[in-house]
Amino acid sequence: MILNCITIDDEPLALELINSFVQQTGFLRLIGSYQKASLGLQAILTENVDIVFMDIHMPGSSGIELAQALKKSKTASPPKIIFTTAFNQYAYESYQVNALDYLLKPFEYEEFLKAALKAKTNLTPKTLNDSSDDYESLIVKSGYKQVRVAIPDIKYIQGLKDYAAIHLKTPGLKPIITLSTQKSLLAKLPPEKFMRIQRSFIAAMDVISSFSLSSIWIGDLEIKIGEKYKQSVQEQLSKNN
């Protein structure tokens, strides 16, 4: 399920940061980025937009004014609006225009992801402009680079002390080492295809060759199932057999 989104902010650095957060999130697709509210409104009215990440205080039309104009337009499937602002005095106004969430700058990726997941939950299949179940890829920071990882190629993810190792299905490729947490990585993966086996292990379900009440096997590799995950793992594996 990929959600189309646009970003609107008059500050280039803020826009660049939000765009990078969108690109790190597997279920989001960035289809437009604008520094003027008027251009953003035009995109909303002409494109299939599911989520708008938008600043409030901008020259010309503000984010609140854009949301008001959108409300008056009576669009059949209006996008979810998530405000990203350095000013906390607009909380009431954002509520009045039915904004889904309100992120106060500066915010971290975890806060952004929480708001994006909230939008995903609120968008039912009937309101999604793109109801595809195919997650395409995720972007993770590895060293000094942003690396795009094809989700269908992920075999399993192993959490280590301060980082995670993404092991791939393609023979001969080394694991991708990233500082991303297990929790943030799992949120970017399709839940019907990946499961958490224990605190430090996420596995693709299609690579699990066998399982018991206490372990799963990926080929010859045995992975113990964490006590708190046993019930959910058994339910998911039984459902897929």
Sequence and secondary structure as in RCSB ss.txt:
>XXXX:A:sequence
MILNCITIDDEPLALELINSFVQQTGFLRLIGSYQKASLGLQAILTENVDIVFMDIHMPGSSGIELAQALKKSKT
ASPPKIIFTTAFNQYAYESYQVNALDYLLKPFEYEEFLKAALKAKTNLTPKTLNDSSDDYESLIVKSGYKQVRVA
IPDIKYIQGLKDYAAIHLKTPGLKPIITLSTQKSLLAKLPPEKFMRIQRSFIAAMDVISSFSLSSIWIGDLEIKI
GEKYKQSVQEQLSKNN
>XXXX:A:secstr
  EEEEEE S HHHHHHHHHHHHH TTEEEEEEESSHHHHHHHHHHS  SEEEE SS SSS HHHHHHHHHHHT 
SS  EEEEEES GGGHHHHHHTT SEEEESS  HHHHHHHHHHHHHH  TTT S       EEEEEETTEEEEEE
GGGEEEEEE SSSEEEEESSTT   EEE   HHHHHHTS TTTEEEEETTEEEEGGG  EE SSEEEETTEEEE 
 GGGHHHHHHHHHHT 
